[in-house]
C-alpha cells in the first residue's frame, strides 16, 4: 500500500476531504473536545492541498459541532442496543466506527463507488465493519445488509443539505420500506443558512447547498410523514453545553433559526 493516496473527487464527494481535515485539525489542537487519531493518519496519507480547508473556520467549527452532537447520540444508541446494526450513509472518510466501536456493533459505511474505492485504499473493511459502494438514493442498497431483524441505527450526516427536497424524501422512503422500525439520525441545515450561508471551502469544492428546513416538525411533515419524530438536538444546545456563557445567545430566535440540528426519527413498523 502506498504511503500517499491521491483523491480524484469532485463536487459533493470532495467535501469529505474538508470534514476529515477538520476532525484531524481539532484532534491536534491545544484542547480538543474529542480525539480522532484515525482522521490524523488519513490526512497524513492523502496527497491533497488542504490550504483552503484550514482557512475556512466556519466549516471546520461546524464539523466539530456536529461531531460533538452526533457522537453522544450514536454512543448512547450502542449502549442501549448491544449488537445492533449501524448504517452510516454518505460516509466519506468518516471514522466514527474507529472512535465509538463497542466490540459488538455491525457497522456499514455507504457512499458512491469512487468514494468507497478511495476509502478501501485507506481503511480496510473488517468482520464487523464493511463498506457499500452505492448511491443513497438506490433502492437496492439495503440488499447489502446481512441482518436487519436486529436493532438498526441509520446515520445521515453532511448529506441532506446537498439534496433536493424530493431526494431527501426518497431516501427516507427507502429506509421506511426496507428498514422498518429503524432509528434515524439526520443532520438538517436551517433554510435560512441554506439560502444565505456561505462556506468558502465548500464552494471551492464545487458543491452548493440545495435543501434546508425550518424545524424538526416541518421536516417530519414534508419529507418523513410516516416516521415518528422522537426529538431533535440543535447544534446551539451543544454550544451551550461547552460554552455556558453563550447559552443566553443560543436562545435568541434568530440564532435558533440559523442553527443546524440532528433530527431523531423512528421508521414506521
N, C-alpha and C positions, 0 to 999 in steps of 0.2 A: 504494500500500500504506500503510495507516495506521501511525502511529508506535507505538500501543499496541494489543495484541490481547487480547481478553477470552477467558478459558478457562472454558468451561462443561463441567466434568468432575466425575464422582462416583466414589466407591469406589476400586477399584484403579487406574483410569486417572488419578485425581487425584494419586496418589503420584508420578507422573512429574515434577510440578512441584517436589516436595521434592528429587528427585535432581538436577535441573538446577540448582537453587539451591545445593545442597551443592557441586557442582563449581565453580560461579561463585564462591562464597564462598571456597573453597580457593585458587582462582586469584588472588584479590585479597588473600590473607593474606600475612604478612611473609615466610615461607619456604615457598612452595608446592613440593610434590614433583612436580607436573605442572601444566601451564597449559592452560586451556581457554577461550580468548577467545570462541569461539562461544557457550559457555554464558553468559558475562558479558553478551554482547549480547542473548541470548534473554531473560534475566531482566529486563534494562532495558526490553524491549519488551512484557513481559507485564503486563497490568492485573490484578494479584493480590496479596493481602496475604500476604507470606512471613514474618510475625512468628513464628508457631509453628515453622515450618521452621528459622528462625535460632536458636531456643531449644533445639531438640532435638539436643544434641551426639551422643548415641548414634547416631541415624540418620545425621547428617552425617558422622561419623567412619567409619561403616560404608560409606557411599558412596565416600569417599576410599579406604578399604582395598580395596574390590572393584575400583575403577578401577586402583589400583596393582598389583593382582593380575592383572586381565584384560588390561590394555593390553600388557604384555610378551608374553603368550601369543598375542594376536592379531598383534602386530607380528612375532613370530617365525614365525608361520604365513605371513604375507605374504612374508617374506623368503625362505622356503624353498619357496614355491609361487607364483611370479610369475604374474600374470594369472589368479589364482583368482577364485572367486565367494564372496562372504560374504552370509549371510542373518542379519540381526540381528532376532530375534523379540522382540515386546513392546518395541519401540524407544523409545516415548515421545518425549521430546525429547533422545535420546542424540545426542552429537556425536563419537562415536568415529571416524567416517569423516573428519571435518574434522581430527582430531588425527593420524590414522595413515595417511591416503591416500598410497600409494606411486606413484601415477600410472598404475597398471596394473590394479588390482583393480576388479571389478564388484560393487557393493555394493547390497543390497536391505534397506530398513528396513520391517519389517512390524508393524502394530498395528491395533487396531479402527478402523472408519471415522471415528468422531468424533475420535479422536486424530490420525489421518492428515490429516484436514481441517484441524485446527489446525496441525499440523506443516507442511503445504504453504503455509499463510499466512505462516509464519515462516521456513521453509527451502525453497528451491526445489529440485525434482528436477534432476538433471544427466544427462549422457550415460552416466556410469558409476555414478551414484548415484540410485536410484529407490525409490519407496515402494509398498507393497502394503497396501491397506485390507482387512483380513480378520482373522478370529479365528485364533489359533494352532492351534485345535482343528478348523479347517475342512480337510477332506481335500483341498480343491481349491487351497489357496494355492500349492503348488509349480507349478501351471499357469502362474503369472506369471513364473517364472524362464525366461530365454531359453536358457541353455546349461548343463545340469547334467552334461555329459560331462567338463568340466574339474574340477579340484580344488574341493571345496566345504567351506567352514567355516560352521558354524551356531553363533551366539552366543545363549544364553538367559540373560539377566541380569535379576534382580529380578522373576522371574515364578513360578517353581516353588512358592515359599512361599505363594502366593495360590491355588493349585490344590488339588484333591483328588488323592489318590494315583492313582486311575484316570485322571484327566485328564492327569497327568504321563505315565503310560504311553501314553495315546492320542497325545499329542504326539510321543513317541519312536517310536511305531508308524508315524506319518505319515512321519517322517524316514527310518526304515528301509525303508519301502515305496517312497518316491519319490526318495530321495537316497542310493542305495547307495554305501557307502564314504566317506560324508561324515564329517568330524571335527566333534565336538560339544563345545562348552564350555558347561557348565550350572552356574549358581550354585545350591547346595543349602544350605539352612539346617539346623542341627542340630535334632533332635527336641526336645531339652531347651529350646533357645531358642524354638522354635516354640510350645511349650506354656506357657512361663513368662516369656519375654521380652516387654517392653512398650516401644514407641516411641510417644511422645505424638503426634507429627505424623502417624504412620500411622493411629492410632486416630481422630484428628481428621478425617482424610480419609474415614473410614467404611470402612476396609479392615481385614482381620484375617488373621493367618497361619493357614493350614489344613494345610500339608504340611511335614514335616521328616523327616530321615533321619540315622541314627547314623553311617554310614560310606559311603565310595565303593563298597565291596564289596557292602554291603546295597542301595545304590541300583541297581547293575547287576543284582543278582539279582531285585529286586522289580519294577522298572519298565522295565528295559532289558536283558532276558535275552539278546537276540540280538546285543547290542553287545559290542565288545571294550573292556575298561577299560584305558586306556593309563596313566593316573596321575591323581593329584589334587593340588591345591595348597590346603592350608588357609590361611585368612587369617592364622593365627598365624605362618606362615612369612614372610609379608610384614612383619608387625610386627617379627619378629626381625631381618629384613634391614635395616630402617630404624632400629631401636632395639635394638642388640646387648645392651644392659644388661638388656633384658626377655626375652632369649632363654630363660634358665632357667625363667622363669614360664610361657612359652608351651608348655613341655614337660610341665607338670603335667597329670595325667589329666583333672581337672575342666575345665580351660581348653580342652583338646583336645575334650572332649565338647560344649562350648558353641560351638566355632568353626564359622563358615560355611566353605565350601570351593568351589572350582571343580573339578568332576569333568570329566575329559577322556576322551571315548569315541570309538570309531570304529564307524560303522554297518556292518551286515553287507553284503557284496557280493552 
